[in-house]
């Protein structure tokens, strides 16, 4: 926000103007609407404004309630040269009460924030599971459901209800009313965007994978069911393709990647991993399916990040006894994504598992045993756990994780080499996404999730999608830049590249079949031997 102000581009799409207007006289008896328009022009040099019949009906009372002192709310056009809309008129000076909303519509979780347009500050933040999740954890399952009679309508209503519920929670413990919010920016993957707008996602999952639209005009929030004022405007981030959505465009905007001269690799790590390479001159994007392992899916004791989830781990190299650190320092009840990463990295580094992810059965420790799904390592005995069983990680879990990390590494390497570059050419890597926010860099390189690169070149932006939506609520300049960024971004289809499949297979080992790509990890492994 400070950078936006320093660069002179802090210009929210909703602005409030206070007018101290002269009262009508016999000599000056222009219409109320004309008086307001003239005041905006003379005091603020505002031109080319549009009003509506409902506002005309409010004008007489608003002007006379506080002695011709009024606050006029203006909604700026996204495109240059577009008309400014008058969206509200209030008696008195309430220019300090100017608020907006920003949302990230995730497949699993929806995140929302309430913003003060005057200062740019975040006033409250809330998140909740996307209510669609009961109809499938991934976008393909939801597209299939949306193809049933009234299925799309249900998918639309579920995500809208989730957003409306979060708006209510965002306003709790504040004195802000819904009728004071006239702008909301939303970003999400292409499927979530289609369901948000009630567009049929049918062809997103079928070759040649064509969405209904990748660009969306500003729309009235109420037209899609959002419980906001009649003239509140919703801006939905554009997509690039069926599998590179507005959440990634928002991340590129929010992280500032589109303005940097540095050769940058942007990686949003989640169930669907999206990758962008480039700088201010050019951008190329790709997407690959990593699966749910990073969010605890497909893991015997996997869970989402919550109290009791193992998030950090170390192992005694002599006794092979573990030390688990849980979220909230509660008794362990499962393993979250960041915990899974450090567990597998530590087990690998200390020889408990080999490069194939198989346990070393010659080690003398009761922690390694044969379980129902094959060999496993006991992280926590039942009596120490917060549940009613031992917490373990087994070879199937490790295999599922390895597939996920292989998809991401292969995607990164294929994209980088596909544009004629090498990993060593990268000047920075930006990590985004819930998992990417808490990732341990050393562990990620040890297992081959990320390429070996100077850790100082790696940046975290957290929820890049939400950050980009927030920035767009703070600057109409950024909203306009989005159009140019989308136009310069090229989509790279990994599924159509033979090299991606080869890279993926080569990445199914820890850290990789080609150890020369991970010299530091290889050196540590040789030392430990």
C-alpha positions in Angstrom: 0.0 0.0 0.0 2.8 2.4 0.9 4.5 1.6 -2.5 1.2 2.4 -4.3 1.1 5.8 -2.5 4.7 6.5 -3.2 4.3 5.8 -6.9 1.1 7.9 -7.1 -1.1 5.1 -8.1 -3.1 4.7 -4.9 -6.5 5.3 -6.5 -9.3 3.1 -5.3 -12.1 2.4 -7.7 -14.6 3.9 -5.3 -14.0 7.5 -4.1 -16.1 9.8 -2.0 -16.3 13.5 -2.6 -17.7 16.0 0.0 -19.6 19.0 -1.4 -20.5 22.2 0.4 -23.1 23.5 -2.1 -24.8 26.9 -2.2 -28.5 26.8 -1.5 -30.9 27.5 -4.3 -32.1 31.1 -4.8 -34.3 32.9 -7.3 -31.1 33.8 -9.1 -29.6 30.3 -8.8 -32.5 27.9 -9.2 -30.8 25.1 -11.1 -32.0 21.5 -10.5 -30.6 19.5 -7.6 -28.9 17.1 -10.0 -27.3 19.9 -11.9 -26.1 21.5 -8.6 -24.4 18.3 -7.6 -22.8 17.8 -11.0 -21.6 21.5 -11.1 -20.2 21.1 -7.6 -18.2 18.0 -8.5 -16.9 19.8 -11.6 -15.9 23.0 -9.9 -14.4 21.5 -6.7 -12.9 18.2 -8.0 -12.7 18.7 -11.8 -15.0 15.6 -12.2 -16.4 15.2 -15.7 -18.6 12.8 -17.7 -20.6 11.4 -14.8 -23.6 9.1 -15.0 -26.4 8.9 -12.5 -29.5 6.7 -12.1 -33.2 7.2 -11.4 -33.0 5.7 -7.8 -30.3 8.3 -7.0 -32.4 11.1 -8.5 -35.1 10.1 -6.0 -32.7 10.4 -3.1 -31.2 13.8 -4.1 -33.9 16.2 -2.7 -33.8 14.7 0.8 -30.0 14.2 0.9 -29.3 17.8 0.0 -31.7 19.3 2.5 -31.1 17.0 5.4 -27.7 18.6 6.2 -27.9 22.1 4.8 -26.7 21.2 1.3 -23.6 19.4 2.6 -23.5 16.0 0.9 -21.0 13.1 0.2 -21.1 11.7 -3.3 -19.8 8.2 -3.9 -18.1 7.7 -7.3 -17.4 4.4 -9.0 -14.5 4.8 -11.5 -14.4 3.0 -14.9 -11.8 0.3 -15.3 -11.0 1.3 -18.9 -9.4 4.6 -19.7 -11.8 7.2 -20.9 -14.7 5.3 -19.4 -17.6 7.1 -17.6 -17.6 7.6 -13.8 -20.8 6.5 -12.2 -22.4 8.2 -9.2 -23.5 5.3 -7.0 -24.6 7.0 -3.8 -25.5 10.3 -2.2 -25.5 10.8 1.5 -26.2 13.8 3.7 -23.3 15.4 5.6 -19.6 14.5 5.4 -19.1 10.7 5.6 -16.2 10.6 3.2 -14.1 8.7 5.7 -16.5 5.7 5.5 -15.4 4.1 2.3 -15.0 0.3 2.2 -14.4 -2.5 -0.2 -14.0 -6.3 -0.3 -11.5 -8.7 -1.9 -11.9 -12.4 -2.2 -10.0 -15.5 -3.3 -12.4 -18.2 -4.5 -10.4 -21.4 -3.8 -11.5 -24.8 -4.8 -11.1 -25.9 -1.1 -11.2 -22.6 0.8 -12.7 -19.1 0.2 -10.7 -16.2 1.7 -12.1 -12.7 2.1 -10.9 -9.4 3.5 -12.6 -6.1 4.3 -10.6 -3.0 3.3 -10.7 0.7 4.1 -10.5 2.5 0.8 -9.3 5.7 2.4 -6.2 4.2 4.0 -5.8 0.9 2.2 -5.7 -0.9 5.5 -7.1 -4.4 6.1 -9.9 -4.2 8.6 -10.8 -7.8 9.0 -10.1 -11.2 7.4 -12.1 -14.4 7.3 -12.0 -17.7 5.5 -14.3 -20.8 5.2 -14.5 -24.0 3.3 -16.0 -23.6 -0.2 -19.5 -25.1 0.3 -19.1 -26.9 -3.0 -16.6 -29.3 -1.4 -19.3 -31.7 -0.4 -19.8 -32.4 -4.1 -16.2 -33.1 -4.9 -12.7 -32.0 -3.7 -11.4 -31.2 -7.2 -12.7 -29.1 -10.1 -13.3 -32.0 -12.4 -15.8 -33.6 -9.9 -17.6 -30.3 -9.6 -17.8 -29.8 -13.4 -19.3 -33.3 -13.7 -21.9 -32.5 -11.0 -22.6 -29.1 -12.7 -23.6 -31.1 -15.9 -26.5 -32.7 -14.0 -30.0 -31.0 -14.2 -29.8 -27.9 -11.9 -26.3 -28.9 -11.0 -24.7 -25.6 -12.2 -27.3 -23.6 -10.4 -26.5 -25.5 -7.1 -22.7 -25.0 -7.6 -23.3 -21.3 -8.2 -25.6 -20.9 -5.2 -23.1 -22.7 -2.9 -20.2 -20.5 -3.7 -22.3 -17.3 -3.5 -23.7 -18.5 -0.1 -20.1 -19.0 1.1 -19.1 -15.5 0.0 -22.3 -13.9 1.5 -21.6 -15.8 4.8 -18.1 -14.5 4.9 -19.2 -10.9 4.2 -21.4 -11.2 7.3 -18.5 -12.5 9.4 -16.2 -9.7 8.0 -18.6 -7.1 9.2 -19.0 -8.6 12.7 -17.5 -6.5 15.5 -17.3 -3.5 13.2 -19.7 -0.5 12.8 -19.6 -1.0 9.0 -22.9 -1.7 7.1 -23.3 -3.6 3.9 -24.8 -0.5 2.3 -21.4 1.3 2.7 -19.6 -1.3 0.4 -19.7 -0.5 -3.3 -16.8 -2.6 -4.7 -15.7 -6.2 -4.5 -12.9 -7.9 -6.4 -12.8 -11.6 -6.8 -10.2 -14.0 -8.2 -10.2 -17.8 -8.6 -9.3 -20.6 -11.0 -11.2 -20.8 -14.3 -13.7 -23.3 -13.1 -14.5 -21.4 -9.8 -14.9 -18.2 -11.9 -17.4 -19.9 -14.2 -19.4 -21.3 -11.3 -19.3 -17.9 -9.5 -20.8 -16.3 -12.6 -23.2 -19.2 -13.5 -21.3 -20.0 -16.7 -21.3 -23.6 -18.0 -17.9 -25.1 -17.3 -18.7 -28.2 -19.5 -15.9 -27.7 -22.1 -13.2 -26.9 -19.5 -12.6 -30.6 -19.0 -12.9 -31.7 -22.6 -10.4 -31.3 -25.4 -9.6 -28.8 -26.7 -10.4 -27.3 -23.2 -12.3 -24.2 -24.1 -13.8 -21.9 -21.4 -16.9 -19.8 -22.1 -14.9 -16.6 -21.6 -11.5 -15.6 -20.1 -12.4 -11.9 -19.7 -15.3 -10.6 -17.7 -16.8 -7.1 -17.7 -17.5 -5.3 -14.4 -20.9 -6.5 -13.2 -23.4 -5.5 -10.6 -22.8 -7.6 -7.5 -26.4 -8.3 -7.0 -26.7 -9.7 -10.5 -24.8 -12.8 -9.3 -26.5 -13.0 -5.9 -24.1 -11.1 -3.7 -25.8 -9.3 -0.8 -24.4 -5.8 -1.5 -26.0 -2.5 -2.5 -27.9 -2.3 -5.8 -25.1 -0.3 -7.5 -22.1 -2.2 -6.0 -19.7 -3.3 -8.7 -18.0 -6.7 -8.8 -14.8 -7.1 -10.7 -13.8 -10.7 -11.5 -10.1 -11.4 -12.5 -9.7 -12.7 -16.0 -8.2 -16.1 -16.8 -5.7 -17.3 -19.4 -7.0 -20.7 -20.2 -9.1 -23.5 -18.8 -6.4 -24.4 -16.2 -4.6 -21.1 -15.7 -7.1 -18.9 -14.0 -7.6 -15.4 -12.5 -6.1 -16.5 -9.2 -2.7 -16.8 -10.9 -3.1 -13.4 -12.8 -4.0 -11.9 -9.4 -0.8 -13.5 -7.9 1.3 -12.1 -10.7 -0.2 -8.6 -10.1 0.0 -8.8 -6.3 3.5 -10.1 -6.1 4.7 -7.3 -8.5 6.2 -9.9 -10.9 4.7 -8.1 -13.9 6.8 -5.0 -13.1 10.2 -6.6 -12.2 13.2 -6.8 -14.5 14.4 -10.0 -12.8 13.8 -13.3 -14.5 11.2 -14.7 -12.1 9.6 -18.1 -11.6 6.2 -17.8 -9.8 4.9 -21.0 -8.3 1.5 -21.4 -6.7 1.6 -24.7 -4.9 -1.7 -26.5 -4.3 -3.8 -29.3 -5.6 -3.5 -27.7 -9.0 0.0 -26.1 -9.3 0.3 -23.1 -11.6 3.6 -21.7 -12.7 4.6 -18.5 -14.5 8.0 -17.5 -15.8 9.1 -14.1 -17.1 9.4 -10.5 -16.1 8.0 -7.1 -17.1 8.7 -7.8 -20.8 7.2 -11.2 -21.2 5.3 -13.9 -19.3 4.6 -17.6 -20.0 2.3 -19.7 -17.8 1.5 -23.4 -17.3 -0.5 -25.6 -15.0 -0.2 -29.2 -13.8 -2.2 -31.4 -11.4 -0.2 -32.1 -8.2 -3.0 -33.8 -6.3 -4.2 -33.2 -2.8 -1.1 -34.4 -0.9 0.1 -30.9 0.1 -3.3 -30.3 1.7 -3.3 -33.7 3.5 -5.3 -35.6 0.9 -4.3 -39.2 0.1 -2.1 -39.4 3.3 -3.1 -41.9 5.9 -3.0 -39.4 8.8 -3.1 -36.3 6.5 -5.1 -33.3 7.5 -5.4 -29.6 6.7 -3.4 -27.2 8.8 -5.2 -27.0 12.2 -4.4 -27.3 15.9 -2.7 -30.7 16.5 -1.4 -31.1 13.0 2.3 -32.0 12.9 4.0 -29.0 11.1 7.6 -29.6 11.9 9.8 -32.6 12.6 13.3 -33.8 13.4 14.8 -37.1 14.0 17.7 -38.4 16.2 20.2 -39.8 13.7 21.4 -42.5 16.2 18.2 -43.7 17.8 15.8 -42.7 15.0 13.4 -41.3 17.6 11.3 -38.4 16.3 10.5 -35.0 17.7 7.2 -33.6 16.5 6.1 -30.0 16.6 2.3 -29.4 16.2 0.2 -26.4 15.4 -0.9 -24.8 18.7 1.5 -27.3 20.6 -1.4 -29.7 21.0 -1.1 -33.5 21.1 -0.6 -34.8 17.5 -3.7 -35.8 15.6 -2.4 -35.8 12.0 0.1 -34.4 9.5 -0.4 -31.2 7.5 1.3 -30.4 4.2 4.3 -28.6 5.6 4.8 -31.3 8.2 4.7 -34.0 5.5 7.4 -32.3 3.6 9.9 -32.0 6.5 9.1 -35.5 7.7 9.9 -37.1 4.3 13.0 -34.8 3.9 14.4 -35.8 7.4 13.6 -39.5 6.9 15.5 -39.4 3.6 18.4 -37.4 4.8 19.1 -39.7 7.7 18.7 -42.9 5.7 15.4 -44.1 7.1 14.0 -44.2 3.5 15.9 -44.5 0.3 15.6 -42.6 -3.0 12.6 -44.6 -3.9 10.8 -43.7 -0.7 11.2 -47.3 0.7 12.0 -47.9 4.4 15.4 -49.2 5.4 14.3 -52.4 7.2 17.8 -53.1 8.6 17.6 -50.2 11.1 17.2 -51.3 14.7 14.2 -49.2 15.8 10.6 -50.1 16.8 9.5 -47.1 14.9 9.7 -49.0 11.6 7.2 -51.8 11.3 4.9 -53.5 8.8 1.4 -52.1 8.9 -1.8 -52.6 7.0 -0.6 -50.6 4.0 3.0 -51.9 4.0 6.0 -50.7 5.9 5.5 -47.5 8.0 7.3 -45.2 10.5 5.5 -44.4 13.8 5.6 -40.7 14.4 3.5 -40.8 17.6 2.4 -43.7 19.7 -1.3 -43.8 20.6 -0.8 -42.9 24.2 1.0 -39.6 23.2 -1.4 -38.8 20.3 -4.6 -36.7 20.5 -6.6 -39.5 18.9 -7.1 -43.2 19.4 -4.4 -44.7 17.2 -0.7 -44.4 16.4 0.1 -41.7 13.9 2.2 -43.1 11.1 3.6 -42.4 7.7 3.8 -45.3 5.3 5.3 -46.0 1.9 2.0 -45.3 0.1 1.9 -41.9 1.7 5.5 -41.2 0.6 4.6 -42.4 -2.9 1.6 -40.0 -3.1 3.8 -37.1 -1.9 6.5 -38.0 -4.4 4.0 -37.9 -7.3 2.9 -34.4 -6.2 6.4 -33.0 -5.8 7.4 -34.7 -9.1 4.6 -32.9 -11.0 5.6 -29.5 -9.6 9.4 -29.9 -10.2 8.8 -31.4 -13.7 6.4 -28.5 -14.5 8.9 -25.9 -13.4 11.8 -27.5 -15.3 9.8 -28.1 -18.5 8.5 -24.6 -18.5 11.9 -23.0 -17.9 13.6 -25.2 -20.6 10.6 -24.7 -22.9 11.3 -21.0 -23.2 15.0 -21.7 -23.9 16.4 -21.1 -20.4 17.9 -23.1 -17.6 17.1 -23.2 -13.9 20.4 -21.5 -13.2 19.2 -18.5 -15.2 16.5 -17.7 -12.6 17.0 -14.6 -10.6 14.2 -15.2 -8.1 11.4 -17.7 -7.3 8.2 -16.5 -5.8 6.2 -19.0 -3.8 2.5 -18.6 -3.3 -0.5 -20.6 -2.0 -1.4 -21.9 1.4 1.3 -24.6 1.3 3.8 -22.3 -0.4 3.5 -19.9 2.5 4.8 -22.4 5.1 7.2 -24.4 3.0 10.7 -25.2 4.4 13.0 -24.4 1.6 15.8 -26.7 2.6 13.4 -29.6 2.9 11.8 -28.7 -0.5 15.2 -28.9 -2.2 16.2 -32.1 -0.3 13.3 -34.0 -1.7 13.3 -32.3 -5.2 10.2 -30.3 -4.9 12.0 -27.1 -5.8 15.2 -26.7 -7.8 18.4 -26.0 -5.9 18.8 -22.3 -5.9 20.2 -19.7 -3.5 17.6 -19.5 -0.7 18.0 -15.7 -0.7 16.4 -15.7 -4.2 13.2 -17.2 -2.9 10.3 -15.0 -1.8 7.0 -15.8 -0.2 3.8 -13.9 -0.9 1.3 -16.1 0.9 -2.1 -16.1 -0.8 -1.1 -14.4 -4.0 -4.7 -14.5 -5.4 -6.1 -12.6 -2.4 -3.1 -10.2 -2.4 -3.8 -9.3 -6.1 -7.5 -8.8 -5.4 -6.6 -6.5 -2.5 -4.2 -4.5 -4.7 -6.9 -4.1 -7.3 -9.3 -2.7 -4.7 -6.6 -0.1 -3.9 -5.7 1.0 -7.4 -7.6 1.5 -10.6 -4.2 1.6 -12.3 -3.6 -2.0 -11.3 -7.0 -2.9 -12.7 -6.1 -1.4 -16.0 -2.7 -3.1 -16.0 -4.4 -6.5 -15.6 -5.7 -6.3 -19.2 -2.2 -5.6 -20.5 -0.7 -8.4 -18.4 -3.2 -11.0 -19.7 -2.5 -9.9 -23.3 1.2 -10.4 -23.0 0.9 -13.8 -21.2 1.3 -16.9 -23.3 -0.1 -20.3 -22.1 2.2 -23.3 -22.3 0.3 -26.7 -22.4 2.4 -29.1 -20.4 0.1 -32.0 -21.2 1.0 -31.7 -24.9 4.8 -31.7 -24.3 6.5 -35.1 -24.3 9.4 -33.7 -22.3 7.0 -33.0 -19.4 6.2 -36.7 -19.1 9.9 -37.6 -19.2 10.7 -35.0 -16.6 7.9 -36.2 -14.4 9.1 -39.8 -14.5 12.7 -38.7 -13.8 11.4 -36.7 -10.8 9.7 -39.7 -9.1 12.9 -40.3 -7.0 14.3 -38.4 -4.1 15.4 -35.8 -5.0 15.7 -36.9 -8.7 17.1 -39.6 -10.9 19.8 -37.1 -12.0 21.6 -36.2 -8.8 23.8 -33.6 -10.7 20.7 -31.3 -10.6 20.9 -31.4 -6.8 24.7 -31.1 -6.0 24.3 -29.8 -2.4 21.8 -32.5 -1.4 24.0 -35.1 -3.0 27.0 -33.9 -1.1 25.1 -34.1 2.2 23.9 -37.6 1.5 27.4 -38.8 0.7 28.6 -37.2 3.9 25.9 -38.9 6.0 26.8 -42.3 4.4 
